[in-house]
Amino acid sequence: MTSLNRSSKAQPSAQRATTLEMVRLACPDAPQASRICESFGLAIVDSDGIRELHRSQFIDSADALKEGLAEKAMQIHMQ
């Protein structure tokens, strides 16, 4: 009978942190997004507006939390 205790000899590697550069390379730019939308019959979204909205939300969130969080805690929260 086979034991159910399976010991993994290989250690799982730590996942690399996602950087803004990695995200930039993975996301389509405006011309690519337009071609994708046209190819699949999707509505073209306002990516610049969405980007600006997220940027302002991050800034507002950081401003609201800066009094109560130390710098390291803020970095962890914003990850």
PyMOL commands that set and color helices and strands:
alter all, ss='L'
color gray80, all
select helices_A, chain A and resi 20-26+30-40+47-65+71-78
alter helices_A, ss='H'
color red, helices_A
deselect
rebuild
show_as cartoon
